[in-house]
Amino acid sequence: MSGAAPLGGPPGERPAALVTGSARGIGRAAALRLAADGLDVAVHYRSSARDADAVATDARALGVRAVTLQADVTVQAEAERLVDEAAQAFGRLDVVVNNVGDYAKGPLAELDAATWHAMIDSNLHATFYVCQRAVPLVRRHGRGRIVNVGYAGSDTLVAKPAVAPYQIAKTGALLYARGLAREEAPHGTTVNVVAPGVIENSVSRPTAQIPMDRLGELREVAAAVSFLASEEAAYVTGAFLPVAGGWNL
C-alpha cells in the first residue's frame, strides 16, 4: 500500500475513485496505482471497451472492486451520468481523476473549428462537467480528492502556436481547478493538477528539450496522482505539480 492507504477500509467503507479515460495510457496507470493503494476504481472509457475490461480485471487482482463505465464526457448529460454511476457502483465517491483530453498540433493559420472545439470540449468542458457533478459527492466524507491532468507549462503564458488550443484549454482547466480548490477547502476537498511533460506514450517526443534527457514514465505520473489522492496530501490544494523532468521550466 502507498500513501493513499489511510483512506482505505473494507468494501462499503473503502474509498472509491473514478478515473476518466482510464482504458489506456496515463489514465490506466493512475487507475491501477489507486487500486494498488486500496481504492475501488471506476474505469471509464468512450470506445475502448476491451482495454477498459482488461484494466478492471487487473485492478480486481489487486484486491479491490472495479467496474467499467462508458460515456462521452464532452457531453454534459453523459458526464453527469458517469459520475452518478460510479458513485452508485460503490455507494460512495471519494477521488476523481480528470484525465480525458484530446491533443492536436499544427499551424494556427490552418486550424479548423472542429479541432478547436475538440480541444476545448475534451480538455476543459469535460473537466467542468465531471467536477460539477462530483463535488457534492466527494464532500460527504470530508476528505474528497479531485486531481486534474494538465500539462507542464500550462501555468505560464508563453506563446505555443502549434498547440495553442490545447494550451488554452489546459490553462483554463488549471484556473478552474484553483478556483474550485479555494471554494472546497472548507469542506475538506482538495483540488490539484498533475502536469505531465513528455511521457513514454506522448505523440510528440522532443527529448532534446528535456533537461533530464529522457521521456517520463507512466508510473511516474501515476505516483503523483497517488500522492495527491492520499491522506498525506490533505493540506495540499490548488497545486500544480509538473512531472516533466524540467521540461517547459
Sequence and secondary structure as in RCSB ss.txt:
>XXXX:A:sequence
MSGAAPLGGPPGERPAALVTGSARGIGRAAALRLAADGLDVAVHYRSSARDADAVATDARALGVRAVTLQADVTV
QAEAERLVDEAAQAFGRLDVVVNNVGDYAKGPLAELDAATWHAMIDSNLHATFYVCQRAVPLVRRHGRGRIVNVG
YAGSDTLVAKPAVAPYQIAKTGALLYARGLAREEAPHGTTVNVVAPGVIENSVSRPTAQIPMDRLGELREVAAAV
SFLASEEAAYVTGAFLPVAGGWNL
>XXXX:A:secstr
  TTGGG  STTTS EEEETT SSHHHHHHHHHHHHTT EEEEEESS HHHHHHHHHHHHTTTS EEEEE  TTS
HHHHHHHHHHHHHHHT   EEEE         GGG  HHHHHHHHIIIIIHHHHHHHHHHHHHGGGT  EEEEE 
 TTTTS    GGGHHHHHHHHHHHHHHHHHHHHHGGGT EEEEEEE SBTT S   GGG TT S B HHHHHHHH
HHHTSGGGTT  S EEEESTTTT 
